[in-house]
Amino acid sequence: MKESKVLYKAIGKSVLGRYSVYVVNLLSMMLLARVFTPEIFGIVAAIMVFYLFFQLMAEAGLGPAIINLTALSDNDKNGIFSLTLLVGLILAIIFSAFSVFLVSFYEIQGVDKVVPFVSISLVFFALTIVPNAFLLREQAFYKIAVAGTCSEVISTSIAYSLTFMVEPIYALSAKYLTSAGMSFLVQYYYSSQTEFGRPKLGRKFSAIKPLLSFSLYQFGFNFINFFSRNLDNILIGKFIGASSLGIYDKSYQLMKYPLMLLTFAMTPAIQPVIRKNKGDKRKVEKIHSAFTFKLSMIAIFAGVGMFFLSDWIVLIMLGKQWDSVAPIIQILAISIPIQVVASTSGSFFQAMDKTGVLFLSGCLSAVVMILAIIMGVVKKDMLLISWYLVIAMHINFIQAYLLLYIKVFNKSPIAFFIKMLPVFAASVTMSIFTLKA
């Protein structure tokens, strides 16, 4: 099937490019986990949750909307780029003023020291939106990988060097500012080689209007999805403490590596390829069915591997001071198979111009995830929080694919769920092992 070959070829390029970044990210985490304590990581993680929210506000679904464009004039391009700069500056000022609330909310000493670094990072992030979308649109994954690798190497080097000169909290915060700055500079440089060309400053802010119908639904989904994915960090930091948040955040970060390796590297390739065939739902569904089944088989091995090797993974990746991370990872690993598959679904919603349905799925997911998080935080039990999240992720997997098949592919999802039986079997088996231990 020609379309499948095109998709897998694009995925191959994306994977090879992204893996270089992930390797560097992993080495960076291994180094910094031995330099900074869980408490320092927890303080920064508490702020980074809100940083991610402001990133979401800056991006507002604009990236996927640009990827779907077939033409863009210079005036429109420059107007959109200038608008992202303006939005970034406004959000940076708001975030700085927001620090008073963050300090009173968390009541964690040192939170205010992270805010200036994050505020400036927001400007660089906003500036990167347009160049990044241009590169993704043309599947320039190697160039994006160069940007990611450069930013990670340089920012980690600076953070490590600063540990000998300033307080640890400043050193770790500087990493995120440096990373955002380098990512923008490299992607902006490479954007000159894209079809639309390197953006410059312009006055035509109205160029954003044609993108709003797509981007607003995408933004709505991202907005809802943010709280369902990050409320756990916010509430753990508030009610259980910075040290516990540091441990939980590292557990989640390690658990996400299989997702990063298997799907986060692939999803950028899906939307540009599938959008070319969006008029043929039957063809896209066949591509989707074959792709997710193959992916699910790999995901099972990844989840089972992390489940049984959790102790060794923590020791090698983080060191002895993080040994309390292992039990949490073991529980979260149960969700890896379904998460790996589910994390590709959004690209199919986007490629088929069904961001409204994606938004609905995001709302349902948010309700389930938020209830799970609140139930766990009330008990102040990290393991219980992890169990509730695993259950919620399985529920959301089912509802997301019900909507994808019924509302997007206009087809019964029964055959798809039958193909996913090995994934559910793996989750049940790991759960039984954990409960018996």
Summary of the structure (lengths in Angstrom):
residues: 437
radius of gyration: 21.1
end to end distance: 46.2
largest distance: 64.1
contacts: 1584
relative contact order: 0.12
helix: 86%
strand: 0%
